Amino acid sequence: MNHIDEYYNPDDVLTLVEAALYLRCHPKTLRQQAVKKLIPGKRVGYLWRFSKRRLAEWMREEAA
């Protein structure tokens, strides 16, 4: 096992659809909000990826 494997958990990275299901919103809405940088996400080529941990932190901050 190399040092990257120690920190990488593929379950922490969500696709657009997975993140939308997690947030219980429509994928189109999530993509629009991510483009506006209102929700944390990263574009990788044509695809969007979201960190489950960062989304949870964002939800806690928004609820406060």
Backbone hydrogen bonds in HBPLUS format (Angstrom, degrees):
<---DONOR---> <-ACCEPTOR-->    atom                        ^
c    i                          cat <-CA-CA->   ^        H-A-AA   ^      H-
h    n   atom  resd res      DA  || num        DHA   H-A  angle D-A-AA Bond
n    s   type  num  typ     dist DA aas  dist angle  dist       angle   num
A0007-TYR N   A0004-ILE O   3.08 MM   3  5.61 143.0  2.22 112.9 121.7     1
A0008-TYR N   A0004-ILE O   3.02 MM   4  6.09 142.4  2.17 152.7 164.3     2
A0012-ASP N   A0009-ASN O   2.84 MM   3  5.60 165.1  1.86 127.6 132.7     3
A0013-VAL N   A0010-PRO O   3.33 MM   3  5.65 157.5  2.38 106.2 112.1     4
A0052-LYS N   A0012-ASP O   2.79 MM  40  5.22 167.6  1.80 152.4 156.8     5
A0014-LEU N   A0050-PHE O   2.67 MM  36  4.98 167.5  1.68 154.7 159.2     6
A0050-PHE N   A0014-LEU O   2.87 MM  36  4.98 153.8  1.94 143.4 150.4     7
A0019-ALA N   A0015-THR O   2.86 MM   4  6.00 163.5  1.89 154.1 158.7     8
A0020-ALA N   A0016-LEU O   2.92 MM   4  6.09 152.8  2.00 144.8 152.8     9
A0021-LEU N   A0017-VAL O   2.94 MM   4  6.20 155.5  2.00 148.6 155.0    10
A0022-TYR N   A0018-GLU O   2.92 MM   4  6.16 155.5  1.98 145.9 153.1    11
A0023-LEU N   A0019-ALA O   2.87 MM   4  6.11 153.1  1.94 148.0 154.8    12
A0024-ARG N   A0020-ALA O   2.69 MM   4  5.60 114.2  2.12 134.3 151.9    13
A0025-CYS N   A0020-ALA O   2.93 MM   5  5.09 159.9  1.97 139.3 145.9    14
A0029-THR N   A0026-HIS O   3.04 MM   3  5.28 118.2  2.44 104.5 119.1    15
A0030-LEU N   A0026-HIS O   3.05 MM   4  6.39 160.8  2.08 156.7 162.5    16
A0031-ARG N   A0027-PRO O   2.89 MM   4  6.11 163.7  1.91 153.1 157.0    17
A0032-GLN N   A0028-LYS O   3.00 MM   4  6.19 161.6  2.03 148.0 152.9    18
A0033-GLN N   A0029-THR O   2.99 MM   4  6.21 158.2  2.03 150.5 156.3    19
A0034-ALA N   A0030-LEU O   2.86 MM   4  6.06 151.5  1.94 150.2 158.7    20
A0035-VAL N   A0031-ARG O   2.90 MM   4  6.10 157.8  1.95 152.0 157.5    21
A0036-LYS N   A0032-GLN O   3.20 MM   4  6.40 150.2  2.29 139.7 147.1    22
A0038-LEU N   A0033-GLN O   2.85 MM   5  5.19 161.0  1.89 164.4 159.3    23
A0037-LYS N   A0034-ALA O   2.94 MM   3  4.77 153.9  2.01 100.6 108.3    24
A0042-LYS N   A0049-ARG O   2.91 MM   7  5.36 168.6  1.93 162.2 165.8    25
A0049-ARG N   A0042-LYS O   2.81 MM   7  5.36 157.7  1.86 158.7 166.3    26
A0044-VAL N   A0047-LEU O   2.64 MM   3  5.14 165.4  1.66 159.0 163.9    27
A0047-LEU N   A0044-VAL O   3.00 MM   3  5.14 155.5  2.06 129.2 126.0    28
A0055-LEU N   A0051-SER O   2.92 MM   4  6.19 155.6  1.98 153.3 160.5    29
A0056-ALA N   A0052-LYS O   3.00 MM   4  6.21 154.2  2.07 145.2 151.8    30
A0057-GLU N   A0053-ARG O   2.98 MM   4  6.28 155.8  2.04 147.9 154.6    31
A0058-TRP N   A0054-ARG O   2.87 MM   4  6.04 158.0  1.91 146.1 152.3    32
A0059-MET N   A0055-LEU O   2.92 MM   4  6.16 154.7  1.99 147.0 153.3    33
A0060-ARG N   A0056-ALA O   3.06 MM   4  6.32 156.6  2.12 146.2 152.2    34
A0061-GLU N   A0057-GLU O   2.95 MM   4  6.23 159.1  2.00 151.8 157.5    35
A0062-GLU N   A0058-TRP O   2.91 MM   4  6.10 156.6  1.96 148.9 155.5    36
A0063-ALA N   A0059-MET O   2.99 MM   4  6.11 142.1  2.13 142.1 151.9    37
A0064-ALA N   A0060-ARG O   3.23 MM   4  6.40 129.8  2.50 138.7 150.1    38
A0064-ALA N   A0061-GLU O   3.30 MM   3  5.30 139.9  2.47  95.5 106.1    39
